[in-house]
Amino acid sequence: MPPPPSFNVNRLTPIEMPPYMSLQFGVDMGTVAITGDGIVRYVVVARNRSGDAVNAFYEGVRCKTSEMKTYARYNNGTWQDAEQADWKSFRDLNSSYTSQLASQGLCRGRAPRASVNDIARQLRNPVREVE
């Protein structure tokens, strides 16, 4: 597993979330990678509305099975490896940002999009596709 990539909060692409969510989420497109085994890895940043509290997560999504894994968490200026880096179903997550991210741009049905540029284009203008 490669170490978490560095990220920049000034180049985040927002994830559309329901209006009742108190946190804002965005992906640094400079951290997105599609692996040979079909996993999309990225750094997602969660901020409160004022933007002064920042948490980041280095994660992977497996579109084929609608699962995600957290590899590391960023807090107080440092990365810490996730203690239990297990694949989890989107249905079993406490927050919906991962499934929102997958449906808005990372995945096309049960496969990752063709390229990082395709993912970026979809996230900037999420068109809901019928699967």
C-alpha positions as CSV (number, residue, x, y, z in Angstrom):
1,M,0.0,0.0,0.0
2,P,1.5,3.3,-1.0
3,P,1.7,6.1,1.6
4,P,-1.1,8.7,1.6
5,P,-0.5,11.3,-1.0
6,S,-0.2,15.0,0.0
7,F,-3.3,17.0,-0.5
8,N,-4.3,20.6,-0.9
9,V,-7.5,22.0,0.5
10,N,-7.4,24.8,-2.1
11,R,-8.0,22.4,-5.0
12,L,-10.9,20.4,-3.6
13,T,-13.8,19.4,-5.9
14,P,-16.9,19.4,-3.8
15,I,-19.2,16.4,-3.3
16,E,-22.9,17.2,-3.4
17,M,-24.4,16.3,-0.1
18,P,-27.9,16.6,1.4
19,P,-28.5,20.1,2.8
20,Y,-28.9,18.9,6.3
21,M,-25.3,17.7,6.5
22,S,-23.2,19.9,8.8
23,L,-19.9,18.9,7.1
24,Q,-18.7,19.8,3.6
25,F,-16.8,17.2,1.7
26,G,-14.4,17.5,-1.2
27,V,-11.9,15.4,-3.1
28,D,-8.4,16.6,-4.1
29,M,-8.3,15.4,-7.7
30,G,-4.5,15.5,-7.6
31,T,-4.7,12.4,-5.3
32,V,-7.1,10.3,-7.4
33,A,-5.7,7.1,-8.8
34,I,-7.3,4.1,-10.5
35,T,-5.4,0.9,-9.8
36,G,-5.0,-2.1,-12.1
37,D,-7.3,-4.2,-9.9
38,G,-10.2,-1.6,-10.3
39,I,-9.9,0.3,-7.1
40,V,-10.2,4.1,-7.1
41,R,-8.0,5.7,-4.4
42,Y,-8.3,9.3,-3.3
43,V,-8.0,11.8,-0.4
44,V,-11.4,13.2,0.7
45,V,-11.5,16.2,3.0
46,A,-14.2,17.0,5.5
47,R,-14.6,20.5,6.8
48,N,-17.0,22.3,9.0
49,R,-19.0,25.1,7.5
50,S,-16.5,27.8,8.7
51,G,-13.6,25.8,7.2
52,D,-11.4,25.9,10.2
53,A,-11.7,22.2,11.2
54,V,-10.2,19.9,8.6
55,N,-10.1,16.1,8.6
56,A,-8.9,14.1,5.6
57,F,-9.2,10.4,4.8
58,Y,-7.1,8.3,2.3
59,E,-9.6,5.8,1.0
60,G,-10.3,3.4,-1.8
61,V,-13.6,2.4,-3.5
62,R,-14.2,-0.9,-5.1
63,C,-17.0,-0.1,-7.6
64,K,-17.5,-3.8,-8.5
65,T,-18.8,-4.6,-5.0
66,S,-19.9,-1.1,-3.7
67,E,-17.3,-1.2,-0.9
68,M,-14.8,1.2,0.5
69,K,-11.8,1.0,2.7
70,T,-10.1,3.7,4.8
71,Y,-6.3,3.4,4.6
72,A,-5.3,6.4,6.7
73,R,-6.7,9.4,8.5
74,Y,-5.2,12.9,8.6
75,N,-5.7,14.9,11.8
76,N,-3.7,17.6,13.5
77,G,-1.2,17.8,10.6
78,T,-0.2,14.1,10.4
79,W,-1.4,10.9,8.7
80,Q,-2.2,7.9,10.9
81,D,-2.8,4.5,9.4
82,A,-6.3,3.2,9.9
83,E,-6.3,0.5,12.5
84,Q,-8.9,-1.7,10.9
85,A,-8.5,-1.3,7.1
86,D,-11.2,-3.6,6.1
87,W,-13.6,-3.4,3.1
88,K,-17.0,-2.2,4.2
89,S,-20.2,-2.1,2.2
90,F,-21.6,1.4,1.5
91,R,-24.8,0.3,3.3
92,D,-22.8,-0.3,6.5
93,L,-21.2,3.2,6.7
94,N,-22.1,5.9,9.2
95,S,-21.7,8.6,6.6
96,S,-23.1,8.7,3.0
97,Y,-20.3,10.7,1.5
98,T,-18.5,7.6,0.0
99,S,-21.6,6.4,-1.8
100,Q,-22.3,9.9,-3.0
101,L,-18.8,10.2,-4.3
102,A,-19.0,6.8,-6.0
103,S,-22.3,7.6,-7.7
104,Q,-21.3,11.2,-8.6
105,G,-18.0,10.4,-10.3
106,L,-15.8,7.5,-9.2
107,C,-17.9,4.7,-10.6
108,R,-19.9,4.0,-13.7
109,G,-22.1,1.2,-12.7
110,R,-20.0,-1.6,-11.3
111,A,-16.7,-0.4,-12.8
112,P,-14.4,2.6,-12.2
113,R,-14.5,5.4,-14.8
114,A,-12.1,5.1,-17.6
115,S,-9.7,7.8,-16.4
116,V,-9.0,10.3,-13.6
117,N,-10.0,13.1,-16.1
118,D,-13.3,11.3,-16.6
119,I,-13.8,11.2,-12.8
120,A,-12.9,14.9,-12.5
121,R,-15.3,15.8,-15.3
122,Q,-18.2,13.9,-13.7
123,L,-17.6,15.3,-10.2
124,R,-17.6,18.9,-11.6
125,N,-20.9,18.2,-13.4
126,P,-22.5,15.1,-11.8
127,V,-25.0,13.7,-14.3
128,R,-27.0,10.9,-12.8
129,E,-26.8,7.8,-15.0
130,V,-29.4,5.1,-15.2
131,E,-27.7,1.8,-14.3
